[in-house]
Amino acid sequence: IVVSVMGPTGAGKSTFIDRAVERPDMGAGHDLTSCTREVRAVRYPHTDGVRNIVLVDTPGFDDTFMTDVQILKRIAHWLNSTYKKNVKLSGLLYLHRISDNRVGGTPLRNYNMFKELCGKDNFKNVILVTTMWDEVTEEVGSAREEELRADFWRAMIALGSTTHRFERTTESAWKIINSLSVQPLASRRPLQIQSEMVDENLPLHRTAAGRTVLNSLNDLMSSFK
C-alpha cells in the first residue's frame, strides 16, 4: 500500500507520518518553516500484520527554500519514476490546517495544483484531512470544516473524496489510513501527471499541474506591474 501525503508547508504532513509510524515528533508541523525538502518514503508494517504500508512525505508549496516550480519538479520526478516501475498510489491524503481562518493565497494555490496533479478520476482515492484542531475551539473548527465541505472542497467531495480530522495521535492517523478503499494493483489508475508525462511524454510545463503553477506565477508577476 503506497499513500502520498500532500498539502501546504506547515499543515503537519511530517507529524502525521511520525505519528502513524510511532516515531517521536521531530518538532515538525506547528511552525511554518518547511521540514521536508525532498520526497521521502517511509515503510512501516500495516496494522493488519500482513502488508507493509509506504507513506510518502512531500514538500509543501510555499516552501521556505524552494520555488513552487522546483517543488513540483521533485514531486513529479518521484511520481513518474515509481510509475515507470509499475508502482501506483493506493491513495492520497491532502492536509489542511483548520487553524487557517480563510482559504486564499498559498493554500488555494496548493489545492488547485493538487487537483490537477491527481486528475478527476482519482478524486475518489483522496482523503481531505484537517489538522491543528488543538489550535481552535470545537465551535470555530466545526464552522470552518462545514465551510470547506460546502464550498472549497465541494467539487472533490462530489467526485468521491472524503474528509477526516487528524487528532495528532497514532490511532487517529491509522483510522484515516484504514478508511482508504485500497483497490487491487491492476485496477489502480495513474495520477493525471503520471499519464501526461510518462504515457503521453508531455514536458512538465505542459501538464495540467505545471500550467497551474505557471499561471499562478504569471498572476503574481501581473500584480507587481
N, C-alpha and C positions, 0 to 999 in steps of 0.2 A: 504494500500500500504506500503510495507516494502522495504526500499532501503538501501543497505550496502555501506558505503563509505570507500574505502581502498586506500593504497598507502604508499610510504616510509615516515618515520619521516620527518616533515618539509615541506610536499607537500601542506599543507593547508586544511587538512580534517576538523579540528575543525572550522576553519574560514568559510569554505563552509557551514557547518551546522548552525553556528551562523548567517550567512547572510540569509540563507533560512528561519530560524525561527525568523528573525529580532531581534536577541539579540545583544547587544553591543559586539564588537570584544573583546574577552578576552585576546588579545595580543598574540594569538596563530599564529603559521604558519611561520613567517618570520625567526625566529631563528631555529636552528636545534636541540634544546633540545625538547625531547618529552613531550607533554602536556597530552596525553591520554595514561593511563596505563591499563585501563580496557575497555571492550567493553561497550559502553554507548548508549542507545537507547533514542532518543528524539522524542516525539509525538507532532504533530502540525496539525491544521486544513488545509486541502488541499484548494487551491485557488478556487476549483470548488464549495466550500461551502457545499459539501455533505459528502465527505470521509475525513478520517484522513490519514496523512502520518507519517510513523515512519522512521526516518533517523538514521542509526546505525553507530556510530563513532567507529573505530577500532584502536588499537595501531599499529604503523608502525614498520616494521622490521628495524634493526639498531637502536633500541631504546637505550636511554641513560642509562637506569637502568635494562633492561631485555634482556635475550638472545633470539635469533630467535626461539629456541625450546619452551621457556616459552610463547612467544607471540602466536605462532601457537597453542599451547595448549589452551590458553584463547579464541582465535577466534573459534577454533574447538568446544570447550565446549559450547559456546554460540549458534553457528550454530546448533549443534546436539540437544541441549535441546529445542530449538524453533521448530526444525523439528519434534521432538517427539510429540509436541503439534499441529502438522499439520500446522505450520506457515512456508510458503515458501516465499523466497525473490521474489519481483516483478522485481528487477533489481539490478545491481551493478555499482557503479561509481569507476573507478580507476584513482587516481590523480597523475599527474607527473609534476614536475617543469620544465617549458620551459627555466628557467634560468640555468639549468644544461647544460654545453656545450658538455658533452659526456655521453653516457649511458654505464656505466660499474659498477663494484663493487656492492654496495648496491642496486641501482635502478634495476640493472639487476637481482640480487638475488630475490628481492621483486617481480618483474614482473613474473619471472619463477615460483615462489611459487604460486602466484595469479592464473596463468593459470591452474596449476594442482589442485588447490583448487576448481576452477569453473568447469573444465571439458569442452571439446569442445562443447558439446550440449548446454551449457549456454552462449557461446560467444555472441550470438545474443541479449542477455539481458544485455550486458556490454557497458557502455559508457566510453571511454578513454578521460579523462578530463585534459587539460593542464592548469596550474596555474602560478602565478607570472609573468604575462605579463607586469606588471608595472616595472619589473627589466630588461627588454630587449627592444631594438628598434623593431619596427614592422618588419623591414627587417631581422634582426637576428632571431627573433622569428618565422617568417614565414618559413625561410630556415630550421630551426630545426624541425618545425611542419611537413614540407614536408618529411624530412629525417625519422622522426618517422613513418609516414604513409607508406613510401615506403620500409622501412627496418624493424625496431624494432617491429612495430605493424602490419606488413603486414598480418601475419598468422591469427591474431584475426579478422582483418577487412574483410579478405576473407571469414570468417565464420560468418559474420553478426555484428561484433562490429562497433560502430560509434565513431566519435571524436567530441569534443566540446571544446571551450575556456571558462574558467571561468574568468569573469572580476571583481571579488570581489564585486559584487552588488547583492542585493536581486533579482532583475529582471533576472540577468544572472543565478543565482542559480536555479530559477524556470523554466527558459527556458530549462535548462538541464534536470531537473526532469520531466518536461512535455513532453520531447522528448522520454522518455522511453515508449515502447509499452507494456502496462500492460495487461497481459493475465488473464483470469478468474482463480481462485484458482485451479480448477480441472485440468487445462492444464499446470500449472506451474511445472517445473521439480526441483527436489532437486539438490543441487550442488554435484559435484563428491565426495567431502569429506564427505557430509552427507550420500550419498548412501553407501560409503565404510564403514563408522564407525557405522551407525545405521542399514542399511539394511543388510550389509554383515558381521557386527560385527568385522571389522578389527581394530587392535590397531593403534594408530596414526602413529607410526614409519613405518607401512606397507602401509599407504596410499600414493598416488602419491605425495601429498604436503609434507608429512612427509619425504619421501625418498629424495625429492628435497632439503629440509633443511639439512638433514644429509649428502647428497653428497656435498653440499657447505661447510659444516663444515670439511668434510674429505679433500676437496681440500685445505682449509685453513691450516689444520694441515700439509698436504704434503708440502706446500710452506715454512713451518718453518723448515723442516727436512734438 
